[in-house]
Amino acid sequence: MTVPSHPSHPSNLAASVKRPVVVVELVAADLNANGGVFCPSPKADMKLWNTHPKVYLDVAHSGEAKCPYCGTVYRLRAGETVRAGH
């Protein structure tokens, strides 16, 4: 099935909606023992009943991770140090 190419077709409107990027600043204590967090997260002021499926994000590896569903960015606060098994 092909998607109509007209910009006002409903299937194309959702892709064109620009949502503000939400950035959640984390401290090392916010990460689980594997160095990550789950999204949706209460830290992002999300209500679990109206959001996307739960997804694990590895924040410790690069200092930040972006949710593939909602685009929320989880970022370690500058200067935070993550230790193995904290």
Summary of the structure (lengths in Angstrom):
residues: 86
radius of gyration: 16.3
end to end distance: 49.2
largest distance: 51.7
contacts: 196
relative contact order: 0.24
helix: 19%
strand: 22%
